[in-house]
Structure formats: structure tokens, C-alpha cells
């Protein structure tokens, strides 16, 4: 796990494995962006949340650290919405090939 990219994911907003992936992702977005966000499956990560490429990479690293997974670069390129990200995380957590 990359220690230098870990966020303070132990606060009350991010509790982990017992919650839906969408809730974890929303809380991690709040940590990365520094403000509350409302997300749905159709939320566009760049357009709707205003993330630049550096923000996206920081967010991806936070997701990877939180779930102890590695999202392949070609899969990252396919992720545009929160729904896409949820499916990618669920696939990788279940062992389904990315």
C-alpha cells in the first residue's frame, strides 16, 4: 500500500467494507476535494466534480489504497462516471478481470 497517498480515511465519513461502494467513493471524493459532494451513478467525475488530471490521479490512488486494489491504466481511461468507477471497484474486489 502507498503510505504517502493515504488520506485520513478513518474519520466518521469513511468506515469501509460494511457500506455500499458509492458511499465510500462519495466520502473519498469529499476528502480529496475538500468539500461535501452529492454523487449518483451518472455523475461525470471530470465535468460534474471539476477534477483535473492530477485530482483524478490522487483520487484513484486514494481508492486503490482504501480498497487495497490496483486499477489498471486502461481501465482508468474507461471510467467517466461514478457508476463506471463503482463497477470497476466491485469487479476488482470480486476478482473479476478488469
C-alpha positions in Angstrom: 0.0 0.0 0.0 1.3 3.5 -0.8 1.6 5.2 2.6 2.3 8.7 1.2 -1.0 8.9 -0.6 -3.2 7.7 2.2 -6.0 10.0 3.3 -7.5 10.3 6.7 -10.0 7.6 5.9 -10.7 6.6 9.4 -13.0 9.5 10.2 -16.7 9.1 10.6 -17.4 9.6 6.9 -15.4 6.6 5.7 -16.0 3.4 7.6 -15.3 0.9 4.9 -16.3 -2.6 4.0 -19.8 -2.6 5.6 -21.1 0.3 3.5 -22.0 0.5 -0.2 -19.1 1.3 -2.5 -21.0 4.5 -3.6 -20.9 5.8 0.0 -17.2 5.1 0.4 -16.5 6.8 -3.0 -18.5 9.8 -2.1 -16.7 10.2 1.2 -13.3 9.8 -0.5 -14.3 12.5 -3.1 -15.1 14.8 -0.1 -11.6 14.1 1.3 -9.9 14.7 -2.0 -11.9 17.8 -3.0 -12.1 19.2 0.5 -15.9 19.8 0.4 -19.1 17.8 0.5 -20.4 16.3 -2.8 -23.5 14.6 -3.9 -22.9 11.9 -6.4 -25.0 9.5 -8.4 -24.1 6.8 -10.9 -24.4 9.3 -13.7 -22.1 11.9 -12.1 -19.3 12.7 -14.5 -16.0 12.8 -12.5 -14.3 15.5 -14.5 -17.3 17.5 -15.8 -19.6 17.5 -12.8 -17.0 17.4 -10.0 -14.4 19.7 -11.7 -11.5 17.4 -11.2 -8.4 17.9 -13.2 -6.0 15.1 -14.2 -3.9 15.5 -11.1 -7.0 15.4 -8.9 -8.2 12.3 -10.7 -4.9 10.5 -10.2 -4.9 11.5 -6.5 -8.4 10.2 -6.2 -7.6 6.9 -8.0 -4.6 6.4 -5.6 -6.9 7.0 -2.6 -9.4 4.5 -4.0 -6.6 1.9 -4.6 -5.2 2.4 -1.1 -8.7 2.3 0.6 -9.7 -0.9 -1.1 -6.2 -2.4 -1.4 -6.7 -2.9 -5.2 -4.9 -1.7 -8.3 -6.9 -0.2 -11.1 -5.1 -0.8 -14.5 -4.4 2.3 -16.5 -6.5 1.0 -19.4 -9.5 0.6 -17.0 -9.0 4.1 -15.6 -9.2 5.5 -19.1 -12.7 3.9 -19.5 -14.0 5.4 -16.2 -16.0 8.6 -16.8 -18.8 8.4 -14.3 -19.2 7.4 -10.7 -21.2 4.4 -11.9 -18.3 3.3 -14.1 -16.0 3.6 -11.1 -18.3 1.7 -8.8 -18.4 -1.2 -11.3 -14.6 -1.1 -11.7 -14.1 -1.3 -7.9 -16.7 -4.1 -7.5 -15.1 -6.1 -10.3 -11.6 -5.7 -8.9 -12.8 -6.6 -5.3 -14.6 -9.7 -6.6 -11.6 -10.8 -8.6 -13.3 -10.2 -12.0 -10.7 -9.3 -14.6 -10.5 -5.6 -15.3 
